[in-house]
Amino acid sequence: MLMAFVLMAFALSACGFQPLYSRPSDGVLSPAEHMAAVRIAPLPDRIGQQLHNLLRDRLNPQGQPRDPAYELKVNLVESRQELSIRKDETATRANLIVSAQFFLQEVGSNEVVLRGLAASTNSYNILKSQFATTYAELNARKRGLREISDDIRTRLGIYFAGLGNTTS
């Protein structure tokens, strides 16, 4: 068992594996330090506020940067798709589809350096109790927003990790 672990460690170090959010040894900013310099543009509506707060927690937990190097803009769209139709044509299940188109701009030049689309589909039951259905839908929305914020953070981390590997 110990021998397998040692061989795995040597194999990973030989392939150039480096954790995404680790600090590079050559003095280049880490992806986490780059993300701390991202200002998140305000998003409209309650669902936008929720995504904004999740992104702030993931990108800059110390608070919005005073002198940001980048600005993240997000366009959020939500739709609902009813599934499992009864004989009386009422739905018993639904998909809540949340998608976010995002743009990362450099503050000085306003150049878009990264763009992408993050989406999440979460199902919930449509019950006889309106309260229970509303709560299930809110829970599905919360799960979807959490998935989208994690996806955006990962994509930004990959982008910023690539900045340290470029040569001029």
C-alpha positions as CSV (number, residue, x, y, z in Angstrom):
1,M,0.0,0.0,0.0
2,L,2.8,2.4,1.0
3,M,4.7,1.5,-2.1
4,A,1.7,2.3,-4.4
5,F,1.4,5.7,-2.8
6,V,5.1,6.5,-3.3
7,L,4.9,5.4,-6.9
8,M,1.8,7.5,-7.5
9,A,3.5,10.5,-5.9
10,F,6.5,10.1,-8.2
11,A,4.3,9.6,-11.3
12,L,2.4,12.8,-10.5
13,S,5.5,14.9,-10.0
14,A,7.0,13.6,-13.2
15,C,4.0,14.6,-15.3
16,G,4.1,18.3,-14.2
17,F,1.0,18.1,-12.1
18,Q,0.4,21.2,-9.9
19,P,-2.7,21.9,-7.8
20,L,-4.8,24.6,-9.5
21,Y,-4.9,27.1,-6.6
22,S,-1.3,26.6,-5.3
23,R,1.2,29.4,-5.3
24,P,3.7,29.2,-8.2
25,S,7.3,29.0,-7.2
26,D,8.5,31.6,-9.7
27,G,6.9,34.7,-8.1
28,V,3.9,34.8,-10.5
29,L,0.5,35.5,-8.9
30,S,-1.5,32.5,-8.0
31,P,-5.0,32.0,-9.5
32,A,-6.5,32.8,-6.1
33,E,-4.6,36.1,-6.0
34,H,-5.8,36.9,-9.5
35,M,-9.4,36.1,-8.5
36,A,-9.1,38.3,-5.5
37,A,-8.6,41.2,-8.0
38,V,-11.9,40.5,-9.8
39,R,-14.7,43.0,-9.2
40,I,-18.1,41.3,-9.7
41,A,-20.6,43.6,-11.5
42,P,-24.0,43.9,-9.8
43,L,-26.7,41.6,-11.0
44,P,-30.4,42.5,-11.1
45,D,-33.2,40.7,-9.2
46,R,-33.1,38.5,-6.2
47,I,-31.6,35.5,-8.1
48,G,-28.9,37.8,-9.4
49,Q,-28.1,39.0,-5.9
50,Q,-27.8,35.4,-4.7
51,L,-25.4,34.5,-7.5
52,H,-23.4,37.7,-6.9
53,N,-23.0,36.8,-3.2
54,L,-21.9,33.2,-4.0
55,L,-19.3,34.5,-6.5
56,R,-18.0,37.0,-4.0
57,D,-17.6,34.2,-1.4
58,R,-15.7,32.1,-3.9
59,L,-13.6,34.7,-5.7
60,N,-12.8,37.4,-3.1
61,P,-13.9,36.4,0.4
62,Q,-11.9,39.3,1.8
63,G,-14.3,41.7,0.1
64,Q,-14.5,43.4,-3.3
65,P,-11.0,44.7,-4.4
66,R,-10.3,48.4,-4.0
67,D,-8.3,48.5,-7.2
68,P,-9.6,45.7,-9.4
69,A,-7.6,44.4,-12.3
70,Y,-10.7,42.6,-13.8
71,E,-14.4,42.9,-13.9
72,L,-16.8,39.9,-14.1
73,K,-20.1,40.6,-15.8
74,V,-22.8,37.9,-15.8
75,N,-26.1,37.7,-17.7
76,L,-28.5,35.3,-15.9
77,V,-31.5,33.5,-17.4
78,E,-33.9,31.1,-15.6
79,S,-36.5,28.9,-17.2
80,R,-38.8,26.1,-16.0
81,Q,-39.7,22.9,-17.9
82,E,-42.6,20.8,-16.7
83,L,-42.2,17.1,-16.7
84,S,-44.3,14.0,-15.7
85,I,-47.7,15.1,-16.8
86,R,-50.8,13.4,-15.2
87,K,-53.9,12.5,-17.0
88,D,-55.5,15.7,-15.9
89,E,-52.6,17.6,-17.6
90,T,-51.0,18.8,-14.4
91,A,-47.3,18.4,-13.9
92,T,-45.8,16.5,-11.0
93,R,-42.2,17.3,-11.7
94,A,-40.3,20.2,-13.1
95,N,-36.7,21.1,-14.2
96,L,-35.4,24.5,-13.2
97,I,-32.8,25.5,-15.8
98,V,-30.4,28.4,-14.8
99,S,-27.8,29.6,-17.3
100,A,-25.2,32.3,-16.9
101,Q,-23.3,33.9,-19.7
102,F,-20.2,35.5,-18.2
103,F,-17.5,37.9,-19.4
104,L,-14.2,38.7,-17.8
105,Q,-12.9,42.1,-18.8
106,E,-9.6,43.8,-18.0
107,V,-10.4,47.0,-16.2
108,G,-7.8,49.2,-18.0
109,S,-8.5,48.2,-21.6
110,N,-12.1,46.9,-21.3
111,E,-10.9,43.9,-23.4
112,V,-12.9,40.7,-22.8
113,V,-10.2,38.1,-21.9
114,L,-12.6,35.3,-21.1
115,R,-16.2,34.5,-21.9
116,G,-18.2,31.4,-21.2
117,L,-21.6,29.9,-20.4
118,A,-22.3,28.0,-17.2
119,A,-25.6,26.2,-16.9
120,S,-27.3,24.0,-14.4
121,T,-30.5,21.9,-14.5
122,N,-32.1,20.9,-11.2
123,S,-35.4,18.9,-10.8
124,Y,-38.0,19.2,-8.1
125,N,-41.4,17.8,-7.3
126,I,-44.6,19.8,-7.9
127,L,-46.7,18.8,-4.9
128,K,-50.3,19.5,-3.8
129,S,-49.1,21.9,-1.2
130,Q,-48.1,25.3,-2.8
131,F,-45.8,26.0,0.1
132,A,-43.9,22.7,-0.3
133,T,-43.7,23.3,-4.1
134,T,-42.3,26.8,-3.6
135,Y,-39.7,25.5,-1.1
136,A,-38.7,22.7,-3.5
137,E,-38.3,25.2,-6.3
138,L,-36.2,27.6,-4.1
139,N,-34.0,24.7,-3.1
140,A,-33.5,23.7,-6.8
141,R,-32.6,27.4,-7.6
142,K,-30.1,27.5,-4.7
143,R,-28.4,24.2,-5.9
144,G,-28.3,25.6,-9.5
145,L,-26.7,28.9,-8.5
146,R,-24.1,27.1,-6.3
147,E,-23.2,24.9,-9.3
148,I,-22.9,27.9,-11.6
149,S,-20.7,29.9,-9.2
150,D,-18.4,26.8,-8.7
151,D,-18.2,26.4,-12.4
152,I,-17.3,30.0,-13.0
153,R,-14.7,29.9,-10.3
154,T,-13.1,26.8,-11.8
155,R,-13.0,28.4,-15.3
156,L,-11.5,31.6,-13.9
157,G,-8.9,29.5,-12.0
158,I,-7.9,27.6,-15.1
159,Y,-7.6,30.9,-17.1
160,F,-5.5,32.5,-14.4
161,A,-3.3,29.4,-14.0
162,G,-2.6,29.6,-17.7
163,L,-1.4,33.2,-17.4
164,G,1.5,32.1,-15.3
165,N,2.6,29.6,-18.0
166,T,2.8,32.1,-20.8
167,T,6.2,33.4,-22.0
168,S,6.8,36.8,-23.5
